[in-house]
Amino acid sequence: MAQLSDDCFAFGGELLGVDAALKLIEGRLAPVVETEAVRLTEAAGRILAADRIAEFDLPPHANSAVDGYALAYADLAPGADTVLPIGGRAAAGHPLGRALRRGEAIRIFTGAAMPDGADTVMMQEDCTVEGDCVRLKPGLKPGANRRHAGEDAAKGAVVLKAGRRLRPADLGLLAALGHTQLRVFRRLRVAVLSTGDEVVEHGAPLAPGKIYDANRVMLLALLGGLGCIVTDLGICPDREAALADILGEAARTHDLIVTSGGVSTGEEDHVRSAIERLGRLHFWRLAIKPGRPVALGQVGGVPLVGLPGNPVAAALTFAILARPLILRLAGAIEPAPQAFPVQAAFAYRKRAGRREYVRATLGRDGGKLVAHKYPKDGAGILSSIVNSDGFAIVGEGVTTLAPGDAVDFLPFAEVFG
């Protein structure tokens, strides 16, 4: 397991913009996991550790895209029907076995290898069989209905780059290229812990002043969706010594620790002091709303992310900061989540210098996509995410948003999927 530098999370500024935070993560963090070989059929969702190269052209030979007749374009009469003798038959997996003779057509089926000398295929719907000959209509373009060798992947080309999270189509492409094993990064081992005397296990009796632990269940699911091997450490009360014992033990067997709650500076928030007993802790005051300072540190050389206790703040800071950090530690190199412009269907005011993520649902107004603000926007209202489609992002330079203004929309599927 690789070790991070002691000061990789250090930040000396007062307020950290989202883009600057992501740049720090990209520049200072590297994968902390080793690589391993897995079978291709077991590689879905894994992170590729080495580039994959096409060792041969895909497809390996030119082939027909349709059922019809293969021929040499030069044998077609310009502006008139052409009648050619049918010289043979080629089907997928059963090539003609010889080169095309000039002045003949070959009955061919979709996926069949093109005979040498044939460069064009006419669809059977445009042909008329007349005994041992076929009548071909004029107007066909040179090379029509022919797939070229290597048009899917050329020999020697990098078909998948290291750092990619493998999707079903990726595995299909690698299978078509004959791969049976892949070198991938080992799954990131993540320990998840909730803190707070007020938080109790779901299903237990709910005493006055207590709440069920929603954050931990949410984080377990989010981390599992990123391909992590997750250990549920349960709930720890606000006791510094107990927290230190749990965190110290977790650091011995995990690559990352994620906590929820207790990272503020109040008298009952002991995560900070517990971490500082075992390693180092930094707070990144993100210029976002909803959100609070996110604790980033190390325990015994193992990175730790401390998320806020309010559920929506925890979800947002996970999506915007923790998610790319986790993927980076796990070896993934992914494009930023894709937002797209829509029209605001609401008015909004905010202060400059802060990026605000407004929970919203998408609808249509005529032919335009519009974002409707969810009516309840408190940082503790988890139903605002359940009943919305994504975040309308009000940028740092915007102070007033009016109905009809353009606003970027980030679907939850981009960051919570």
N, C-alpha and C positions, 0 to 999 in steps of 0.2 A: 504494500500500500504506500503510495507516494505521500510525502509530507509537504504541507504548504509552508511558505515563509511566515515567520512570526508576525510580520506587519502587513500581510496581504490585505487585511480588512481595514487598515488604518486610514482615516480620513480626517483632515484637520479643519475643514470648512464648517460653517454654521448650518447651511442648508444645501442639500444635494438634489439636483434635478434628476429626473428619471433617466434621460439620455446619458448624463454623466455617470450615474450609478451603473448603467448597463455597460458603459465603456470601461469602467473600473473592473467589472467582473470579467469582461472579455480579455482585458490586458493583464490581469493579475492571477487569474485562476487557470489551472490546467487539470487534466484528468488525474484522479487519485486512485484509480483502479487498474489492475493488471488486465492482460488479455487472455483469452482462452479460445479453443476451437470448439465449434458446435456443428451439428449436422444442419444442412440447409433447411430441412423440414422443421427444425426446432428454433429457427432464427428470427421468427416474427417478433417485431418490437425491440429486438436487440440492436445495439449500436455498433456499426461496422468499424473495425480497428485498423483496417488496411484497405487501400484502393483495390478495386477489382478491375481486371483488364480482360478485354475480349481476346481470347486466344485464336479465334477464327471469325470469319465474317458471319453475321446473322442477318438475314438467312444466308446459308452457306452457298447458295446458288440462286440465280435469277429464277423466278417462278411466276405462274399465272395468278392474277387476282380474281379471275372469273372462270366460269365454264364457257368454252368457246373453241376457237381455232387459232393456233399459233402459225405465224407466217413471217416471211421477210417483207417489210414494208415496201421495198423496191419492186416487189412483184405485183403490187396493186395498180390497176389502171386508173389514172387520174380522171375524175369526173364521170366514171361509168362503172357498172358492175364488173366484178372480176370472178371468173370461174376457175377454181384450182382443184386438181385431184387430191383426194384425202390419202395421205401417204402413211398414216399410222396413228397410234393412240398413246397418250401420256397421261397418267393419273398420279395423284399424290402417293409417293413411295414407290412408284413404278415408272421410272423415266423411259423415254423412247429408246435409249440405248445407242443412238447414232446421231450424227449431225443432220440438220434439215437440208434437204436437197432443194436447190432453187426451183421455183415454179410449183411447189406443193404446199399444202396446208396439213397441219397435224391436229387431230382432235385432242383437246387438252382440257383438264379439269382444275378447279381451284386448288392452288398449292402445289401443283405438279411442276417439276423442273422444266424450264424452257430448254428445248433442244438448242445446241450450238447452231448459230446462223439464224435463229428465229429472234425477232426483236419486237414483235407486235402481236396482240391477241384481239380478235374480234369476238364480242359476246355472241353466244349462240342465238339470242333473240334477234340479232341482226343478220343472221345467216340462213340460207335455205339449202338443204341437202338435196342434191339431184343425182341419185344413183351413187356412184363412187366419187362424186365431185361435190364441192360446196360453192354456192354463189355468195359472194361478199359484196356488201353495199359500199358505195363510195363515201368519202367524208371522214374516214378514220385518221386520227393523228399518229405520227410516228411514235412508237414506244407505248401506245395505249395499252392499258390493262396489264402491264408487265411490272412486277416488283423486282427491284435490283438486288443483287447480292450485296450484303453489308449495309442495306439501307436502315436496318434497325440498330445494328452495332457493327462498326468497322473493325477489322482485326487490328489489335494494338491500342484501341481506344479505351480510355478510362470510362467504364459504364456506371460505376458507383464510387463515390469518394468516401474516404475514411471520415467518421463522425456522423454518418447518416443513420437515422433510426429506420430500420428496415420495415417496409410496408409489403403487403401481399404482392403488388405488382413488381416490386424489386426482386422478390424471391422467384417470381415467375420468369423474369428476365435472366436471373442467374441460372435457373434450371435449364432454360433454353440454351445457355452457353456451356452447359455440362458441369457446372459446379456442384459438388456434393457436400463440402465443408466450408465453413467461413471462420475467419479470425475476428472475434468480437471482443468488446470490453466486458469484463465481469460485471454483473449487476451491482449497482451501488447498494450497500447495506446501510439502511437509515433507521435510527431509533427515534420514536415520536413520544413526547411527554407533554401532558397538560399539568398546569400548576394552579393552585388556589384552594383555599379552605372552602370557598363557596361552591366549588364544582364537584358534582357527584356522578357516579357511573349511571348511565342510562339503564332504567329498569329497577333501580334501587328506590326505596321510599324517599320522597322529596320533602325534606323538613323545611320549616320557615327560613327564609334567607338563602336557600340553596337553589342551584340551577343544574340541569343536566349538561354533561359535557358534549357539546356539538362540534367544537373545533377539532378535537382529536379524531373523531369519526370521519369528518370531512378531509382532514389531512392524510389519514391512512388511505382513503380512496384516491386522492389526488396523486400521492406518491406511487401507489400501485399502478395508476394509469401511466406513469412515466417509466415503468419497468423496474422500479426499485424493489429490493427485498426489504420489507418493512417489519420492524419489531415494535409492538405496542407496549410501551412502558407504563401505561395507565396514568393515574393521577397522583401527583405528589402534593402534599399540603405545603403551606407557606412556612417551611422550616429549613433554614440554611444548611444545617448539617445533613439532613436527609437528602436534600437536593444534591449536595456535593457528592454524597455516596452514590446516588443513582447515576449522576452524570459521569463520574469517574469510572464506574463499572461499564457504562455504555460505550465510553471512548475506547475501551480495550477490544471491543468486538465489532465496531461499526465504523463506517467511513464518514458518516455525517449524523449530527443530532439536530432534530427540529423540536423546539418547544413552543408552547402557546401560553400566553399570559405571564404576568409577573416580571416583565422586563422594564417596567417604569422605575421611578426613583422614590416611590412611596415607602412608608415604614413597613408595609406588609409585602413588598416586592423583593424577594430574596434571590431571584435567579442571578441578578448581577453580581452580588457578593459571592454566591456559590461558584460561579464561573471564574471570578477573579482569584479565588482560592486555588483553582486548578490550572489556570492558564491566562488567557488575555481576552478582553472584551472591548468592543467598539460599538458605538451607536451611530447609525446612519440616519440623520434627520432628513427624511425624504420630503421633497416639496410636492406632495400629493395629498388628495383628500378623496375618500376617507383613508385614514392611515395615521400612524404614530411612528416614533423612532423604532427602527428595526435593529435588534441586537445581533451583531455578527462577531464571532470570536472563535477561539479554539480551546479545546479541553484535551490536554495530553496530546497536542498536535492534530487532533481531529476537529474539523470545522463544525461550528454550531450556528444555527439560525434561530433567533428568538422572535417569534411573531406576536403581534398584539393579541389581546384577549377578546376584543369585540369581534364577533364572527365575520362581519362584512370587511372590516379592516384586515383581519387575518386572511380572508380569501383574496382580497385585492393585492396585498403585499406579497402573498404567495405567488399570484399570477404574474405580477409585474417584476418582482425582484427575485424571490426564492426559486421560481421555476427555471429561469435561465441559469441561475447559479447552480442548481442541482444538475441540469443537463450538462453544463460545462464540466462539473466534477465527474460526471458519468462518462465523459468522452464524446458527447454529442456536439455537432456543429450544425445549428439549425438557423434558418432565416427567422427574422423577427416576426411575431404574430402579425397577420395582415388585417389592418383596418381599412375601411372604405368610406368615401364621403356619402352622407345622406343629408336630408333637410330636417332641421330641428322643428318640432311641433310644440315647443315650449320656450318660455322666457327664463333666463337664468342670469344671476349676478354673482361675481366672485372677485377676489382680489388678484392683482397681477402677480406673476412670479410663481404661481402654483398651478400644477396640472390637476384637474379634477375629473374624476371618473363617475359619471352620472348613470345610474341604472336606468335602462330604457328598454322599451319594446319597439319592434319594427312594424310598420304598417305601410299602406300605399295610399297616396293621394293622387288620383289620376294615374299617370305613369311614373310618379316619383316615389322613391322610398323615403319614408319619414320616421323619425325617432320620437316616441312619446315617453316623457319622463315618468318613472314610477312615482306614485304620489307620496310614498313614505321613503325617506332617504337617510334614516338614522344608521349609524355604524353597527348597531346591534340587531338590525332587522334582517335576518337571514332570508325571510320570505321575499324580500325585494329582489334577491338573486334568483330564487326559485321561480318567481313569476315574471321575470324579465328575459330578454334575449341577449343582452350584452351591455357594454359600457359606451355611452356617448362621451367622447373625450373633449373636454374644454381646455384648450391649450394655455400655456403659461402667459402668453401675451394678450389673452382675451379677458375682458372684465365684464362685458355685457353681451349676452346672446339673446337674440330676438327670434320669434317664430319666423320660419322661412330662411334663416341663416344656415350656411353649410356647417356641418360638424362631422368629425370622423367617428365612425362606429366600429367598435371592436367586439365581434361576436364571442360569447362565452365559449363556444366550441373551439376557438383559437387558443384559449389559455386554460380551459378546464377540461378539455376533451382528452 
